[in-house]
């Protein structure tokens, strides 16, 4: 193994640490470590096979097109190699073989995609990811810098003025991005692609440019209406409307099975404050009931084990208050210690039932109302 680049190849170090190789004459990129003869021989064989395919099928590629080769992981089938081609002029990636759109990264999260113009947003986002992964040979013009600045500025205005913005960034994050673009234009070619990729991905998942584009975070693209069963209506009444209120909050953070992290942060912060208020009220009620039972005329111990209705009601109130305090403390600790990670993990992995989660979140309220 050697750190030297083979003949014809140039070795680059990505700003984040990994290395990759570029064949300038053939305009080929790979992140395979070509310091080993096995990887070099395998890549060379696939390059020869690709060039033969191009020649045999009389395919003409633009000289500026880039080929990216990705070897299979060590220990797996080394006779297979992934590839894609890059078109800088149209800001897209493409393949010479038939490619199923279901293999696109965000395809599972965005149902109902049919228009080519819509799919183009996802391909452009992947194009910018390519530029992020292989930044050294990409020339960033002043026009591109201005375009990025305009996109961030518009996004910042949208987030600042529209509470239901579909953008996942906060105003502080966007301001930092804007400052970086303004202050580091000489290094922007290493920073711009990641921002372009994220902003372009938002266009894809929100149906940008389509007749039914999602313009608000609460706007669902599909018919997700579900009727309320008699059981859920009964549950709503028995728990004083708590589960239904929390269910609306959770559904607002999980529109079309998609999660907006910024909105989830706001939801968790609001829930923690609410649970803390319930804990405080329950503690006040607990103290009031203990003080009530301390009055000799209320609990004088002369009833031969028979408790008065006031005593029974006070003891039940104490039990429910303790339940509210315990449930609230557990929920606050769970969501404060892990931040939004706990709720985000449940929402993203979909390993949950929203109604059951809403019932759990409403326990401090339910116990408080019973007390």
N, C-alpha and C positions, 0 to 999 in steps of 0.2 A: 504494500500500500504506500502511496506517495501523495503529497499535497500538491505536487506540480501538475499543471494542466497538460493533457496530451497535445500532440501536435495538431494545430488548427483550432484548438479550443481555448477559451479564456475563462479563468476561474474568477468568480465574483463572490463577495461576502455581502449577504443581505444585512441592512441596518439592524435587523432583529437577531442576527447571529447565523442562521443557516447559510450554506454555500450552494451555489448553482453554477452551471457551465453554459457557455454560449459559443456556438460555432458561427463566427461572423460571416464567413464566405457562403455557407449554406443557410444561414439565418435560422438556426435550430437551438432550442433551449432544452435543458433537462436538469432536474434536481438530483439525478442519480450521481453517486460519487464515482467519477471517472478515474480516480486514482487507483482503482483495482482493475486488473486486466480483464476479470470476468465481466464487470459492468461495461467496460469500454468495448469489449468484443460484442456483447449483446446489443448495445446501443448502435454500434457500427452495422451490425447485421440488419437491424430494423430500419436504419436509414437507407441501406441498399435496397431493402424490400419496398420501402415507401417510394423511392425514386423509380424503381422498376414499374410499380403500379401506375405512377404518374405518366411515364413514357408509354407504357402499353395501352393505356386508355386515352392517350392524347389530351390529358387534362392540362390546361394552362392556368398557372397560379401567378398572381401579381408578385413581382419581385420583392415587394415590401411585406408580403405575407410571412408570418412566423410559424414554425412548427415546434410544438412542445411534446416531448416524449417523457413518459412516466413509467418506469419499470415497476413490476409487481413487487410487493414487500418480500424481504428475504425469507426464505423458507417456503415460499409459495411457488406457483407455477411461473418460472422465470422465462418461459417461452411466450408469455403474453406481455403486451406493452400497450398502455393507454396513450392516446394522442388527441390533440386538437390543433386546429389552425386558427391563426389570429389575423383579422382584417382590420388594420388601423384606420383605414379611410372611412369605413362604415361603423367602426367601434363595435365589433361583434366577434364572436368566435364561431367556428363552423367545423364540420366534419365532411369527409368524402364518402363515408358509409352512411347508411340509413341510421338515424339517431332518433330514439324514442323520447318524446318530450317528458314522459313520465320520469325520466332519469334526471331531470333538472332539479337542483337542490330545493327550491321552494314550491315545486309542483304539488306536493301532497297537501300543502297548507292553503293553496289557492285553487279551489274547484271552479269549473265552468269556464276555463280559459279556452277560447276558440280562435280569436283574431291573431293574425301574424304580427300586427303592430303591437299587440299586447305582449306576445312572447318575446318580441324584440327588446323590451325593457329588461327581461331576465338575462338575455344573452349579452346585453350591454353591461349589466351588473357583473357578469362573469368576465367580460372583457377587462373591466377595471380591476377585478381581482387578479387577473393575469398581470396587469401592469404593476399591481402592488407586490406580487410575488417576484417579478423580474424587473426591477426598477431602473437598472443602470443604463439600459440602451434606449429607454423611452425619452424622446425629446419633448419637453413641456414648453409650449410657447406662451407668450404673454396673453394671447387670446384665450388659452385654456385656463390660465390663472384667473383672468377676469370672469370667465364663465363660472368657475367654481365659487368665486367671491359672490357673484350675483345669486347663485343657487343658495348659498348659505345665508345671505342677507334676506332673501325672500322667505326662506324657511324660518329664520329667526323672527321675522315679522308675523308669520302665520302662528307660530307657537305663542308669541307674546300677546297677540290680540284675540286668539280664538281658543277658548277652553277645551273644545272637542277636537283639536288638531290631531291628525293621524300620525304626525311625526313623533318618533320615540325619543328624540333628544330633548333635554331641558334647555331653557334659555341660557343658563350658565355654560353648558357644554357647547352650544352653538357660538356663544361669544368667544370662548377659548379657541374654537376652530377658526373663527374669523381673525382673531389676533395672530394665530399661527400663520395663516396664509399671508397676512399683511407683513409680518415680521421676518418670515423665512422664505422669501420667494426663491432664493438660490437653492434651497433644499426642498422646494415644494414638490418636485418630481417624485420624491420618496413618500410624501405625505398626501398628495392630491388623490391618487388612485383609490385609497381606502375610503375617503370621503365621497368620491364619485360613486363607488360601488354601493355604499350604504344608501345614499340618496336615490340612486337609480333603482335599487331593490324596492324601496318604498313605492316607487311608481308602479312596479309590477304587482305587488301584493294589494295595492289599492285601486287597481284597474284604471290607472291614469290613461286618459285619452279615449276611454270607452264610454258608451252612452250611459252606463250605470255606474260611473266612477264613484268610489267612496270618498266623500268630501268631509265627513265627520267620523270621529272615532266610534260613535254609537251607531253608525249606519251599517246595517247588515246587508250583504250582497245576496243572501239566500233566504228562502222562506223557512225561518227557524221557529215559527210560532208553534207552541205546544199548549194544548188545552189543560186546564187544571182539573185533576181528578178529585173525586169526592174525598179521598184520603188526604190529599194535600190541603184541601179546603178545611177539613176537620182539624188537621195539624196546625193550620194557620190560626184557627180560633182558639185551640187549646193552649197555644204558646203565645197568645196575645199579639199576633201579627209579626213577631220577631223574625222567624225563618224567612218569610216572604220578603221582608225589608232587606235582609242580608243577601237573599237570592238575587234581588235586583242589582245590588252592588256588585256581586260576583259576576253576574252576566254582563254587566257593563265593562268589566275588566277582561272579559273572555268572549268578545264578539267574533262570530264566525270561526270559533276555535283558534283564534289568534290572540297573542298576549302582547300588550303594550307595556313594556317594563316601567316606563315613566309613570303611566297611569296606575300600575300596580303599586309603585312606591307611594303614591298619594293615597291610595286605598288603605294600605297597611298602616300608614301614619294616622289616618283618620280613625281607623278601627282601634288602634292602641289608645288614643285619647278617649274614645268612647268607653272602652272597657275600664280604663282608669277611673272615669266618672262613675261607672256602675259600682266599682269596688269601694269608692269613697262613700257613696250613698248607702251601700249595704253595710259598711262599717258603722255609719251613723245609726242605722236601724238596729244593728246588733247591740250597740251601746245603750240605745233607748230601751230595748227589751230587757237587757240585763238590769238596768236601773229600775225598770218597772217591777221586775220580780224581786228586787231587793226591798221593796216596800212591804212592811210586815203585814199590812192588812190584805195585801194581794196574795202573798205566799207565806202563811203563818204556820203551815205544817200541822194544823189541828183538824184536818178534814179526813183523818184516818185513811190516807192514800187516795182519796177521791179529789181529783183536780177540778177546779172551776173552769168554765169556758174561757175566761180571761187568761188563766194560766196556760191552758192547752194552746190557745191562739198565740200566746207569747212564745212558748217553746217551739211551735211550728215555724213562727217567724224567725226565730234564732237559727233553726236548722236551714231554712231557705237562704237566709242572709249569709251563713257560712258557706253554703253551696255556691252562691253567687260570687263570693270573695275568692274561693278556691278556683272556680272555673275561670274567672277573670284573670287571676294571677298566672295560671297555667298558660292561657292564651297570650297574655302580654309577654311572658318570658319566652314562649316559643317563637313569637314573631319579632321580639326585640333582639334576642340573642342571635338569630339567624337572619335578621333583616327581612328583606323580601325573598330571600332564597327559598324558604320553605314553601310559600305560596306559589312562587314562580315555578318551582320544581313540580308541584302538583298540577298546575295549569298546563305547563309545557308537556309533561309526560302523559297527561290525560288519565292518570291513574287515580281517579276520584269520581265522586258523584256530587254535583253542585248542590243538590238539595240536602244531602247529608252534611256537606261542609257548612251550608247555611244554618242548619239546625245546630251544629256544634258551635258556630260563632255566636249564636243567639242564646246560648245557655246562661251567661251572666244576666242578660235581660230577663229571661224566663224566670230564673230563681228570684231575681229582685222583685218582679211583679207578684210572685206568689208570697213573698215575705211581707 
